[in-house]
Amino acid sequence: MSASITVTSLAFAWPDGSPVFEGLDVAFGPGRTGLVGVNGSGKSTLLKLIAGELAPADGTVRVAGEVGYLPQNVTLDTTLRVDEALGIAAQRAALHAIESGDACEAHFDTVGDDWDVEERALATLGELGLGHVELDRTIGEVSGGESVLLRLAALLLRRPDVLLLDEPTNNLDLYARRRLYAAVQSWPGVMVVISHDRELLDLVDQIADLRSGDITWYGGNYTDYEEALEIEQEAAERMVRVAESDFRKQKRELADAQVKLARRKRYGQKMWDQKREPKIVMGARKRAAQESAGKHRIMHEEKLAEARERLDEAVEAVRDDDEIRVDLPYTAVPPGRTVLTLQDLGLRWGARVKGGVELRGPERVALIGRNGAGKTTLLRTITGELAPESGEVRAHVPLRFLPQRLDVLDGELSVAENVARFAPGATNNRVRARLARFLFRGARADQKAATLSGGERFRAALAALMLAEPAPQLLLLDEPTNNLDMASVRQLTTALESYEGALVVASHDLPFLESVGITRWLLLEEGELKEITPEAVGIPS
């Protein structure tokens, strides 16, 4: 039987009773599927249900074949050896024992038929750009991005029939992403991948769009999906205009009918008052008129109700993926004003910034480099979280830093309370009015930060920093698109369009960097910070 996933009448709710799925039916067959949808729609939850990490409240999840699952947040024990993380330590030890002359039967049982497991492991590591990682090293010696690739390597070595990937490019540098893309392209079985990475989603065979608890299928990759969606939305908007026109027409016709009926009623009353016809005739005419008027009114009211229903259906078909719209005038920095100075800077763990580097407002700087090069260390040194080993860092304007971990939020406080911590002088009404611009309206602003989805948490953290007092004129972002869906990435981009200060973004997401209007590219490589051209990273000037 070929590998497949079949989900039937699936129901799942969180412990507080909020439903995620109610009667979901979906099947995934051979090929690569990109699972997309807004944050909180249930994408990661669906993968966990398929992987068996969560149990459905009702319905069934059936998988034909072995499942391999790469979760969104990969955590590996730093004391593990690489061969242990790959799941081949026992086989490798047995092989080495046999090679040393130990013919114990247990060693042969452990090896089974997998005599080339060590060679396969090294080949798989090489394909993922980890050829330099020795099997006897510990996980603590590799970077965060390399640990993600190690977890993927472990899955590939198992050769599962079904591979589930949740944001696999998070924490991967540009070079590691290229390796992952190659692994995805060559995958022969069933693959379901959640990602905000456009380049990765353009490698899939079809898109499954999860929205309001249902899945809609689109053939082709993410670019094809966007084009199909644009055509759908244009048609939906046309239908709204047609339905609105019909609704207005039915309202006019109902009003006209009511005017005519009122005139008839006045005329009938006048005839009755003047007694121009026999009483019995006038009574029959009055009853017939009332009956006709009633039917006429009911007909027009039914037509109006039908028109309203068509309008509601048409409006429902138009997507309302809100965008962040904020006005941040106090973040503005005059062109040419120095906002940051780095002078002969020595960072912890060896990276250096030789000579002097100045950042002037309102420059937008991309900070790129391999995993472990020291980008986060540099940002944390600029903010003052880490002291420099040597040299000087001087920020000349108020700055704020959004780290990868989003730990600027207190999980026990509401969104509004978190923002108020950064703007203690702002009234509650002012905080809530500004939060509404970040799509936290009404009761949403009272949600505890710990209960937010990844995208919502990011939006709340971004709101807290951008609405802080004094307004930040230098904003530092460390891998801001990690864990965000495509709609949230668009929301971040529109928020940054309103930001008028200087910006430094450490990211491996080239399409995102291009979208925020980067004006300067800095590469941290082999312990040195160098200025490079956009063409050097594959972006035309």
C-alpha positions as CSV (number, residue, x, y, z in Angstrom):
1,M,0.0,0.0,0.0
2,S,1.4,3.5,-0.9
3,A,2.0,5.9,1.9
4,S,-0.9,8.3,2.8
5,I,-2.6,10.2,5.5
6,T,-6.4,10.1,6.0
7,V,-8.2,12.3,8.5
8,T,-11.9,11.6,9.0
9,S,-14.5,13.6,11.0
10,L,-11.7,15.0,13.1
11,A,-12.6,17.0,16.2
12,F,-10.2,18.7,18.6
13,A,-10.5,21.4,21.2
14,W,-8.1,23.0,23.7
15,P,-8.5,22.3,27.5
16,D,-10.4,25.6,27.9
17,G,-13.0,24.3,25.4
18,S,-12.0,26.4,22.4
19,P,-12.6,24.3,19.3
20,V,-9.8,23.9,16.7
21,F,-11.4,21.3,14.4
22,E,-15.0,20.1,14.1
23,G,-15.6,17.3,11.6
24,L,-12.5,17.9,9.5
25,D,-12.0,15.5,6.5
26,V,-8.8,15.6,4.6
27,A,-6.4,13.2,2.8
28,F,-2.7,13.7,1.9
29,G,-1.2,11.4,-0.8
30,P,2.2,11.1,-2.4
31,G,4.0,14.3,-3.2
32,R,4.9,17.5,-1.4
33,T,2.1,19.5,0.2
34,G,2.4,23.1,1.6
35,L,0.0,23.6,4.5
36,V,-0.8,27.3,4.8
37,G,-3.2,29.4,6.9
38,V,-3.2,32.3,9.3
39,N,-1.7,31.9,12.7
40,G,-4.0,30.2,15.1
41,S,-5.8,28.3,12.3
42,G,-4.5,25.0,13.6
43,K,-1.7,24.0,11.2
44,S,0.8,22.9,13.8
45,T,-2.0,21.2,15.8
46,L,-3.0,19.2,12.7
47,L,0.6,18.0,12.2
48,K,0.8,17.0,15.9
49,L,-2.5,15.1,15.6
50,I,-1.1,13.2,12.5
51,A,2.2,12.5,14.3
52,G,0.3,11.1,17.3
53,E,1.6,13.8,19.7
54,L,-2.0,14.9,20.3
55,A,-5.1,12.7,20.5
56,P,-8.3,13.8,18.7
57,A,-11.5,14.3,20.7
58,D,-13.4,12.6,18.0
59,G,-12.8,11.2,14.5
60,T,-9.8,9.2,13.2
61,V,-6.3,9.9,11.9
62,R,-4.9,7.0,9.8
63,V,-1.4,6.9,8.4
64,A,-0.3,4.3,6.0
65,G,3.5,4.0,6.6
66,E,6.0,5.2,9.1
67,V,5.8,8.9,10.2
68,G,8.8,11.2,10.6
69,Y,8.0,14.5,12.4
70,L,10.2,17.7,12.7
71,P,8.5,20.0,15.2
72,Q,8.7,23.8,15.0
73,N,10.9,24.1,18.1
74,V,13.7,21.6,18.0
75,T,15.4,20.9,21.3
76,L,18.1,18.4,21.7
77,D,20.0,17.4,24.8
78,T,23.3,19.2,24.5
79,T,25.2,16.3,26.2
80,L,24.1,13.9,23.5
81,R,26.7,12.7,21.0
82,V,25.8,13.3,17.3
83,D,25.4,9.6,16.7
84,E,23.0,9.4,19.6
85,A,20.9,12.3,18.2
86,L,20.9,10.5,14.8
87,G,19.6,7.3,16.5
88,I,22.5,5.1,15.3
89,A,24.7,5.0,18.4
90,A,23.8,1.4,19.3
91,Q,24.3,0.1,15.8
92,R,27.6,2.0,15.4
93,A,28.9,0.6,18.7
94,A,27.9,-2.9,17.6
95,L,29.6,-2.5,14.2
96,H,32.8,-1.3,15.9
97,A,32.7,-4.2,18.3
98,I,32.3,-6.7,15.4
99,E,35.2,-5.1,13.5
100,S,37.3,-5.5,16.6
101,G,36.7,-9.2,16.6
102,D,33.8,-9.5,19.1
103,A,31.4,-12.0,17.5
104,C,28.7,-11.7,20.2
105,E,25.3,-12.6,18.7
106,A,23.7,-9.5,20.3
107,H,25.9,-7.2,18.2
108,F,24.7,-8.9,15.0
109,D,21.1,-8.5,16.2
110,T,21.7,-4.8,16.9
111,V,23.2,-4.2,13.4
112,G,20.5,-6.3,11.6
113,D,20.8,-5.7,7.8
114,D,22.0,-2.1,8.2
115,W,25.8,-2.7,7.7
116,D,26.3,0.6,6.0
117,V,24.5,2.8,8.6
118,E,27.7,4.8,9.4
119,E,28.4,5.5,5.8
120,R,24.8,6.5,5.2
121,A,24.9,8.8,8.2
122,L,28.0,10.5,7.0
123,A,26.6,10.8,3.5
124,T,23.3,12.3,4.8
125,L,25.3,14.8,7.0
126,G,27.3,15.7,3.9
127,E,24.2,16.3,1.8
128,L,22.8,18.7,4.5
129,G,26.1,20.6,4.7
130,L,27.2,19.0,8.0
131,G,30.1,17.0,6.6
132,H,32.4,18.7,9.2
133,V,30.3,17.4,12.1
134,E,31.9,14.3,13.5
135,L,29.7,11.5,14.9
136,D,31.5,11.6,18.3
137,R,31.0,15.3,18.9
138,T,28.3,16.5,21.3
139,I,25.2,18.5,20.4
140,G,26.5,21.3,22.6
141,E,29.3,21.9,20.1
142,V,26.9,22.6,17.1
143,S,24.9,25.7,16.4
144,G,21.1,26.0,16.7
145,G,20.6,25.8,12.9
146,E,22.9,22.7,12.7
147,S,20.9,21.0,15.4
148,V,17.7,21.5,13.3
149,L,19.6,19.8,10.3
150,L,20.8,17.0,12.6
151,R,17.2,16.3,13.6
152,L,16.3,16.3,9.9
153,A,19.2,14.0,9.2
154,A,18.0,11.6,11.9
155,L,14.6,11.5,10.1
156,L,16.1,10.9,6.7
157,L,18.2,8.1,8.0
158,R,15.0,6.4,9.3
159,R,13.6,6.6,5.8
160,P,10.0,7.3,6.9
161,D,7.2,7.0,4.4
162,V,5.5,10.2,5.6
163,L,7.5,13.3,6.5
164,L,5.9,16.2,8.5
165,L,7.9,19.5,8.7
166,D,6.8,22.4,10.8
167,E,8.8,25.6,9.9
168,P,11.9,23.6,9.1
169,T,13.9,26.7,7.9
170,N,13.7,28.5,11.2
171,N,17.2,29.2,12.5
172,L,18.8,28.0,9.3
173,D,21.3,30.3,7.5
174,L,21.2,30.9,3.7
175,Y,23.6,28.0,3.1
176,A,21.8,25.5,5.3
177,R,18.5,26.5,3.6
178,R,19.9,25.6,0.2
179,R,20.7,22.1,1.6
180,L,17.2,21.7,3.0
181,Y,15.6,22.8,-0.3
182,A,17.6,20.1,-2.0
183,A,16.5,17.4,0.5
184,V,12.8,18.5,0.0
185,Q,13.1,18.4,-3.8
186,S,14.4,14.9,-3.7
187,W,11.9,13.5,-1.2
188,P,10.1,10.5,-2.7
189,G,7.2,9.9,-0.3
190,V,4.4,11.9,1.3
191,M,5.5,15.3,2.7
192,V,3.4,17.9,4.5
193,V,5.3,21.2,5.2
194,I,4.3,24.3,7.1
195,S,6.5,27.3,6.3
196,H,6.6,31.0,5.9
197,D,9.6,30.6,3.6
198,R,8.5,31.4,0.0
199,E,11.4,29.7,-1.6
200,L,10.6,26.4,0.2
201,L,6.8,26.7,-0.6
202,D,7.6,27.2,-4.2
203,L,9.1,23.6,-4.2
204,V,5.8,21.9,-3.3
205,D,3.4,20.2,-5.6
206,Q,0.1,21.5,-4.1
207,I,-1.1,23.9,-1.4
208,A,-3.6,23.0,1.3
209,D,-5.2,26.2,2.7
210,L,-6.5,25.7,6.2
211,R,-9.1,28.3,7.0
212,S,-12.0,28.3,9.5
213,G,-11.5,24.6,10.2
214,D,-11.7,23.5,6.6
215,I,-9.1,22.8,3.9
216,T,-9.2,24.1,0.3
217,W,-6.8,22.6,-2.2
218,Y,-4.8,24.5,-4.9
219,G,-2.6,22.8,-7.5
220,G,0.9,24.0,-7.9
221,N,3.3,25.8,-5.7
222,Y,2.9,29.0,-3.5
223,T,3.3,31.4,-6.4
224,D,0.5,29.5,-8.3
225,Y,-1.6,29.6,-5.2
226,E,-1.2,33.4,-4.8
227,E,-2.2,33.8,-8.5
228,A,-5.3,31.6,-8.1
229,L,-6.2,33.3,-4.9
230,E,-6.0,36.7,-6.5
231,I,-8.3,35.6,-9.3
232,E,-10.7,34.1,-6.7
233,Q,-10.7,37.4,-4.7
234,E,-11.3,39.5,-7.7
235,A,-14.3,37.3,-8.6
236,A,-15.5,37.4,-5.0
237,E,-15.2,41.2,-4.9
238,R,-17.2,41.5,-8.1
239,M,-19.9,39.3,-6.6
240,V,-20.0,41.6,-3.6
241,R,-20.5,44.6,-5.9
242,V,-23.3,42.7,-7.8
243,A,-24.9,41.6,-4.6
244,E,-24.7,45.1,-3.1
245,S,-26.4,46.5,-6.2
246,D,-29.1,43.9,-6.1
247,F,-29.6,44.6,-2.4
248,R,-30.0,48.3,-3.0
249,K,-32.4,47.6,-5.8
250,Q,-34.6,45.4,-3.7
251,K,-34.6,48.0,-0.9
252,R,-35.8,50.6,-3.4
253,E,-38.5,48.3,-4.8
254,L,-39.7,47.5,-1.3
255,A,-39.8,51.2,-0.5
256,D,-41.7,52.0,-3.8
257,A,-44.1,49.2,-3.1
258,Q,-44.8,50.6,0.4
259,V,-45.4,54.1,-1.0
260,K,-47.9,52.6,-3.6
261,L,-49.7,50.6,-1.0
262,A,-50.0,53.6,1.3
263,R,-51.5,55.6,-1.6
264,R,-54.0,52.8,-2.3
265,K,-54.9,52.7,1.3
266,R,-55.5,56.4,1.5
267,Y,-57.6,56.2,-1.7
268,G,-59.7,53.3,-0.4
269,Q,-60.2,55.2,2.9
270,K,-61.3,58.3,1.0
271,M,-63.8,56.2,-1.1
272,W,-65.1,54.6,2.2
273,D,-65.5,58.0,3.8
274,Q,-67.4,59.5,0.8
275,K,-69.5,56.3,0.5
276,R,-69.5,56.4,-3.3
277,E,-70.2,52.7,-3.7
278,P,-72.4,50.2,-1.8
279,K,-70.9,49.2,1.6
280,I,-70.7,45.5,0.6
281,V,-68.7,46.3,-2.5
282,M,-66.3,48.6,-0.7
283,G,-65.8,46.0,2.0
284,A,-64.9,43.3,-0.5
285,R,-62.6,45.7,-2.3
286,K,-60.9,46.6,0.9
287,R,-60.4,43.0,1.9
288,A,-59.0,42.2,-1.6
289,A,-56.7,45.2,-1.4
290,Q,-55.4,44.3,2.0
291,E,-54.8,40.7,0.9
292,S,-53.0,41.9,-2.3
293,A,-51.0,44.4,-0.3
294,G,-49.9,41.7,2.2
295,K,-48.8,39.4,-0.6
296,H,-47.0,42.3,-2.4
297,R,-45.2,43.3,0.8
298,I,-44.2,39.7,1.7
299,M,-42.9,39.1,-1.9
300,H,-40.7,42.2,-1.7
301,E,-39.5,41.4,1.8
302,E,-38.6,37.9,0.7
303,K,-36.7,39.3,-2.3
304,L,-34.8,41.7,0.0
305,A,-34.0,38.9,2.5
306,E,-32.6,36.8,-0.4
307,A,-30.6,39.7,-1.7
308,R,-29.2,40.2,1.9
309,E,-28.3,36.5,2.1
310,R,-26.5,36.7,-1.3
311,L,-24.6,39.7,-0.1
312,D,-23.6,38.0,3.1
313,E,-22.3,35.0,1.2
314,A,-20.4,37.2,-1.2
315,V,-18.8,39.2,1.6
316,E,-17.9,35.9,3.4
317,A,-16.0,34.7,0.3
318,V,-13.8,37.8,0.4
319,R,-10.8,37.3,2.7
320,D,-10.3,39.8,5.4
321,D,-6.7,39.3,6.4
322,D,-6.2,42.5,8.3
323,E,-3.0,44.5,8.1
324,I,-1.3,46.4,10.8
325,R,-1.6,50.1,10.1
326,V,0.2,52.4,12.5
327,D,1.4,55.9,12.6
328,L,4.7,56.3,14.4
329,P,5.9,59.9,13.9
330,Y,8.1,60.0,17.0
331,T,10.3,57.2,15.6
332,A,11.6,59.5,12.8
333,V,15.3,60.1,12.6
334,P,16.7,63.0,10.4
335,P,18.6,61.8,7.4
336,G,22.3,61.6,8.1
337,R,22.1,61.7,11.9
338,T,24.4,59.2,13.6
339,V,22.3,56.7,15.6
340,L,25.0,54.0,16.4
341,T,28.8,53.9,16.5
342,L,30.9,50.7,16.8
343,Q,34.6,51.3,17.3
344,D,37.2,48.4,17.3
345,L,34.7,46.2,18.9
346,G,35.7,42.8,20.3
347,L,32.7,40.5,21.0
348,R,32.5,37.4,23.2
349,W,33.4,34.2,21.5
350,G,35.8,35.9,19.1
351,A,33.9,38.0,16.5
352,R,35.3,41.5,15.8
353,V,34.3,44.8,14.2
354,K,37.6,46.3,13.0
355,G,37.9,50.1,12.8
356,G,34.8,52.2,13.0
357,V,31.3,51.5,11.8
358,E,28.5,54.1,11.9
359,L,24.8,53.7,11.3
360,R,23.0,56.8,10.2
361,G,19.2,57.5,10.2
362,P,17.1,56.2,8.7
363,E,19.2,53.4,7.2
364,R,17.8,49.9,7.0
365,V,20.6,47.4,7.5
366,A,20.6,43.6,6.9
367,L,22.9,41.7,9.2
368,I,23.6,38.3,7.6
369,G,26.0,35.4,8.1
370,R,26.2,31.7,8.8
371,N,24.7,30.2,12.0
372,G,27.1,30.7,14.9
373,A,28.9,33.7,13.2
374,G,27.9,36.0,16.1
375,K,25.0,38.0,14.7
376,T,22.9,37.6,17.9
377,T,26.0,38.3,20.0
378,L,26.5,41.5,18.1
379,L,22.9,42.6,18.6
380,R,23.0,41.8,22.3
381,T,26.2,43.7,22.7
382,I,24.7,46.8,21.0
383,T,21.7,46.7,23.4
384,G,24.0,46.4,26.4
385,E,22.9,42.9,27.4
386,L,26.4,41.7,26.8
387,A,29.6,43.8,27.6
388,P,32.1,44.0,24.8
389,E,35.4,42.3,25.3
390,S,37.1,45.4,23.9
391,G,36.3,48.6,22.0
392,E,33.2,50.8,22.3
393,V,29.5,50.7,21.4
394,R,27.5,53.9,21.5
395,A,23.8,54.3,20.7
396,H,22.9,57.9,20.2
397,V,19.1,57.5,20.1
398,P,16.5,55.4,22.1
399,L,16.7,51.7,20.9
400,R,14.7,48.6,21.3
401,F,15.6,44.9,20.6
402,L,13.2,42.1,19.6
403,P,15.0,38.8,20.3
404,Q,14.3,35.5,18.6
405,R,12.8,34.1,21.8
406,L,10.3,37.0,22.1
407,D,11.0,37.0,25.9
408,V,10.2,40.7,26.2
409,L,6.6,39.6,27.1
410,D,5.5,38.5,30.6
411,G,3.3,35.4,29.9
412,E,1.2,36.0,33.1
413,L,0.2,39.5,32.0
414,S,-2.4,40.5,29.3
415,V,-1.4,42.0,26.0
416,A,-2.5,45.4,27.2
417,E,-0.6,45.1,30.5
418,N,2.6,44.1,28.6
419,V,2.4,47.2,26.4
420,A,1.6,49.4,29.4
421,R,4.9,48.2,31.0
422,F,6.8,49.8,28.1
423,A,4.7,53.0,28.1
424,P,4.0,53.6,31.8
425,G,2.9,57.2,31.1
426,A,0.1,56.1,28.7
427,T,-3.5,55.9,29.8
428,N,-5.4,52.6,29.5
429,N,-7.6,54.0,26.7
430,R,-4.5,55.2,24.8
431,V,-2.8,51.8,25.1
432,R,-5.9,50.0,23.9
433,A,-6.5,52.5,21.0
434,R,-2.9,51.9,19.9
435,L,-3.2,48.1,20.3
436,A,-6.2,48.1,18.0
437,R,-3.8,49.2,15.2
438,F,-1.9,46.0,15.9
439,L,-5.1,43.9,15.6
440,F,-5.7,43.5,19.3
441,R,-9.2,44.8,19.6
442,G,-11.5,44.6,22.6
443,A,-11.2,41.3,24.5
444,R,-8.2,40.3,22.4
445,A,-6.1,42.9,24.3
446,D,-7.1,41.1,27.6
447,Q,-5.6,37.7,26.5
448,K,-2.7,36.5,28.6
449,A,0.5,36.6,26.6
450,A,1.1,32.9,27.4
451,T,-2.1,31.9,25.6
452,L,-1.2,33.6,22.3
453,S,-0.3,31.7,19.1
454,G,3.2,32.3,17.7
455,G,2.1,35.0,15.3
456,E,0.0,36.7,17.9
457,R,2.8,36.6,20.4
458,F,5.1,38.2,17.8
459,R,2.6,40.9,17.1
460,A,2.2,41.7,20.8
461,A,6.0,41.9,21.3
462,L,6.3,44.1,18.2
463,A,3.5,46.4,19.6
464,A,5.2,46.6,23.0
465,L,8.5,47.7,21.4
466,M,7.1,50.1,18.7
467,L,4.7,51.7,21.1
468,A,7.2,52.1,23.9
469,E,8.1,55.5,25.4
470,P,10.4,57.0,24.5
471,A,9.7,56.0,20.9
472,P,12.6,53.8,19.6
473,Q,14.6,55.5,16.8
474,L,16.8,52.4,16.4
475,L,15.0,49.0,16.1
476,L,17.0,45.8,16.3
477,L,15.2,42.6,15.1
478,D,16.7,39.1,15.4
479,E,15.2,36.6,12.9
480,P,11.8,38.3,13.1
481,T,10.0,36.0,10.6
482,N,10.7,32.7,12.4
483,N,7.4,31.0,13.4
484,L,5.3,33.5,11.4
485,D,2.8,32.5,8.7
486,M,2.7,34.4,5.4
487,A,-0.1,36.7,6.6
488,S,1.9,37.7,9.7
489,V,5.0,38.3,7.6
490,R,2.9,40.7,5.5
491,Q,1.6,42.3,8.7
492,L,5.2,42.8,9.9
493,T,6.2,44.3,6.6
494,T,3.4,46.9,6.7
495,A,4.2,47.7,10.3
496,L,7.8,48.4,9.4
497,E,6.7,50.6,6.5
498,S,5.3,53.0,9.1
499,Y,8.5,52.9,11.1
500,E,10.6,56.0,10.3
501,G,13.7,55.2,12.5
502,A,16.9,53.2,11.7
503,L,16.5,49.5,11.4
504,V,18.9,46.5,11.8
505,V,17.6,43.1,10.9
506,A,19.5,39.8,11.4
507,S,17.7,37.4,9.0
508,H,18.2,34.6,6.5
509,D,14.9,35.4,4.9
510,L,15.9,37.1,1.6
511,P,12.4,37.8,0.3
512,F,11.5,39.5,3.6
513,L,14.7,41.6,3.7
514,E,14.0,42.7,0.1
515,S,10.4,43.6,1.1
516,V,11.4,45.9,3.9
517,G,13.7,48.1,1.7
518,I,17.1,47.2,3.0
519,T,19.6,49.9,2.1
520,R,22.8,48.4,3.4
521,W,24.1,44.8,3.7
522,L,26.6,43.7,6.4
523,L,28.1,40.2,6.5
524,L,29.5,38.7,9.7
525,E,32.0,36.1,8.5
526,E,35.0,34.5,10.0
527,G,34.9,36.8,12.9
528,E,34.7,40.0,10.9
529,L,32.0,42.4,9.9
530,K,32.1,43.4,6.2
531,E,30.0,45.5,3.9
532,I,28.8,43.7,0.8
533,T,26.6,44.3,-2.2
534,P,23.0,42.9,-2.6
535,E,24.2,40.9,-5.6
536,A,26.6,39.0,-3.3
537,V,23.6,37.4,-1.6
538,G,21.6,36.9,-4.9
539,I,19.5,40.0,-4.8
540,P,19.6,42.3,-8.0
541,S,20.5,45.9,-7.2
